[in-house]
Amino acid sequence: MRRTKLIWQIIPLFALIIFMCMAAFAWFSSRSIKSFYIARFSEKMSDKLRIAVDLMPSGMALSRICSELGEIEGMRITAILADGKVACDTSGEAGQMENHSSRPEFAAALRGEISSGVRLSDTTGEEMLYTAVPVLNEKKETGVLRGAVPLTLIKASLTSLYYKIVMTGLAILTVALFISIWFARMIGRPVKQLELAAEKFTEGNFNAHLPDSGSQEISSLCESMKKMRDRLEKLDRVRKDFVSNVSHELRTPVTSIVGFLEMVIEGKDLSDDDRTNFLHTAYKQSERLNSIIDDLLMLARIEQEIEKSEIPMEEVSAKELLAEAVEIASIKADQKGIKIDIFCQSELKLRTNPLLIEHAIANLLDNAIKYSNPDSSVYLNAHREANEVIIRVRDEGCGIPKEHLSRIFERFYRIDKARSRSLGGTGLGLSIVKNIASAHRGYVTASSQTGRGSIFTIHLPQKS
């Protein structure tokens, strides 16, 4: 489907609105001008007729007045007696004309009023403007003197005026169109800049300029795009770091496995002990590789469930859930002489996905055990606060430097890479915990004091 530019959506609309306004104005003004012009013309006709009557000697017959006046500036003069008979007409035989007593202007003038009107002439069949004045003889109406002008004369006079109105309207319309084009370009310029910026964002260029000014809507959109740009930059950095880290993390055990197996295959003079050690090392590296792949698959599965927006939930006992997680971590804890203390009320219920939360708690416990001193304690606590359940894991280990706290939940992020690998970590455990919390519409936080231990807290929203 072909898309139309914004400017060509705005300009025709503006042009249509302006044209309709101008057409309405022209129609209204033409009718008003015509009515005004006819009224003024009628007023002039009545003035001329009254002056002419006043200047004639008193008692002069209507027919003589009519013949004396003749045509006044193209005006047809008709003298009508009180009984409606035509005494004289400057454009025809009076004897052949019908009685005019039914003419509206005659009836009004006979009552002493000055009357005007536009109608078709019964005599000529032409549209005429009529003006009639009473003729007095000893203060009595003896008849009516009527003037008539074809409306075509008035229309001819108005034509030039209408032409000027139309030309002025076209000039205004042209100027308005240029203004609308300028206005449309002013509106479209920041939109075009946003479009170009969005295209550059898709290409991975986040230095594109975003407009600093514009309407409130454009400014709001710019702010949203700036936030999106910052988010995309962060995601792009995380993606690059992830690709680099996952390549390194996978390549390291694979290289070790291949190297040790080559030594076993090609080393004909190897002793049985060396051969066993090499195979054992290759096996440990394969286990590490398997752990990394398992964690990556776990992350992918959790992200898929987050995208579905719903994960299967059930109500379980929080204390039983903590006990199962402790059981998973107990072997490593026993090896270091670490005691895991559980603090949780028996009646505390938790609506969750038990397998995922158990995995998250087990990861936190495993992390706490790895970095805790031998013969120390790890504390596991669960309780309810308002509309959420808080699960907290606290250790007495070496702690985490403050500058690392904001990044420890990133994939493959390690504070001490050498120590982490020696302890068997994949660098994905805390990232899995974060994603599991997100899948429950919750979140995880971390706090630490160097040399005194760390605290990891999972916040899980619960319906009241």
C-alpha positions, 0 to 999 in steps of 0.5 A, a space after each residue: 500500500 502506497 503511503 502519502 507524505 504528511 505534507 500532502 495530507 495537510 495541504 489538501 485539507 487546508 486548501 479545502 477548508 480555506 476554499 469552503 470558507 472563501 466560497 461561503 464568504 463569497 456567497 454571503 457577501 454577494 447576496 448582502 451586496 446585491 441586497 444593499 445595492 438594490 436598496 440603495 438604487 431603489 432609494 435613489 429612484 424614490 428620491 428622484 421621483 419625489 423631487 420630480 413630483 415636487 418640482 411639478 406645478 400643483 394640480 398638473 395631471 399625472 399623464 402630463 407629469 409622466 410625459 414631462 419627466 420622460 425617462 430619468 437615467 434609463 428609468 421607465 416612468 409609469 403614471 397610474 391613476 387612483 383606480 389602477 388605470 395607466 395614465 401614461 407609460 414612457 415605454 409603451 401605449 398606456 391604453 393597451 396596458 392592463 389595470 395596475 391595481 393589483 400591483 403591490 407597489 401601487 397599493 402601498 403607494 396609494 396608502 401614502 407609502 413609498 414602496 419598492 420591490 423586485 418581480 417579473 414585469 407582467 408587461 415585458 416578462 423581464 425581472 424589474 426593480 419597481 419604486 412607487 411614490 404617491 402623487 398628492 393633489 390638495 393633500 389627497 392621493 390622486 395617483 401613483 408615479 412609478 419608476 422601473 429599472 431592469 435588474 440586468 442593469 443592476 447586475 451589470 453594475 455588480 459584475 465588476 464588483 463580483 469580479 473584484 471579490 473573486 480575484 481578491 478571494 483567489 489572491 487570499 486563497 493563494 497566499 493561504 496555500 503558501 502559508 499552509 505549505 510553510 506550516 505543513 513543512 514546519 510540522 513535517 520537519 521534526 517528523 522527518 528528523 525523527 524518521 531519519 533518526 529511527 532509520 539510523 537506530 535500526 542501523 545501529 547508529 545511536 548518534 543520530 540528532 533528534 529535534 530539540 523543539 516542536 509541538 508538545 506531541 513532538 517533544 514527548 515523542 522525542 523524549 520517548 525516542 531518546 529513552 528508546 535510544 538509551 535502551 537500545 544502546 544499553 541492549 546493544 552493548 549487552 548483546 556485544 558483551 554477551 556474544 563476546 563472553 559466550 564465545 569466550 566461555 564456550 571456546 575455553 572448555 572446548 579448547 581445553 577438551 580438544 587439547 587434552 584429548 589430543 595429548 592422550 591420543 598422540 602421547 604414546 609415552 604417557 604414563 597411566 597416571 598422566 593419561 588418567 589426569 588428562 582425561 579427568 581434566 577433559 571430563 571436568 571441562 566437558 561438565 563445565 561446558 554442559 553447565 554453561 549450555 544448560 544455563 543458556 537453555 534455562 535462560 532461553 526457556 524463561 525468556 520464552 515464558 516471559 514473552 507469553 506473559 503467563 507462567 503456570 502458577 500454583 499456591 505452595 508452602 513457602 517453608 517447604 519450597 525453601 527446604 527443597 532448595 536447601 536440600 539441593 544446596 546441602 551437599 556443597 554446604 556440607 563440604 565446606 562446613 556451612 550451616 544454612 538457617 531457614 527463617 519462615 513461618 509455616 503458614 506462609 503461602 506463596 503463589 508462584 511457579 515452584 520449579 522456577 523459584 526453587 531454581 532461583 533460590 538454589 542458585 542464590 544459595 550456591 552462590 552464597 556457599 561458593 563465596 562464603 568462608 568455611 564453617 560460616 553460616 548462610 541465612 535464608 528468610 521468607 516473609 510477607 510485606 504488604 502485597 509481596 513475599 520477600 525471599 532473602 539470602 544472606 551470607 558471611 562471605 567476602 562481599 561484593 565491591 560497590 562498583 560491581 553491584 549494578 552489573 552482577 546480574 548481567 550474563 557472564 559478568 564476573 567480579 573475579 573471573 579466575 576465582 569464579 571459574 575455579 569455583 565452577 561458576 558459569 557466570 549465568 546464575 544471577 542472570 537466571 535469578 533475575 529472569 525468574 523474578 521478572 517472569 513472576 512480575 517481580 525483581 531481585 536486588 543485591 546489597 553488600 559490604 566488603 568483608 562482611 557478606 552479601 544479601 540477595 533479595 527476591 521480591 514476588 508480587 502476591 494478590 491480596 
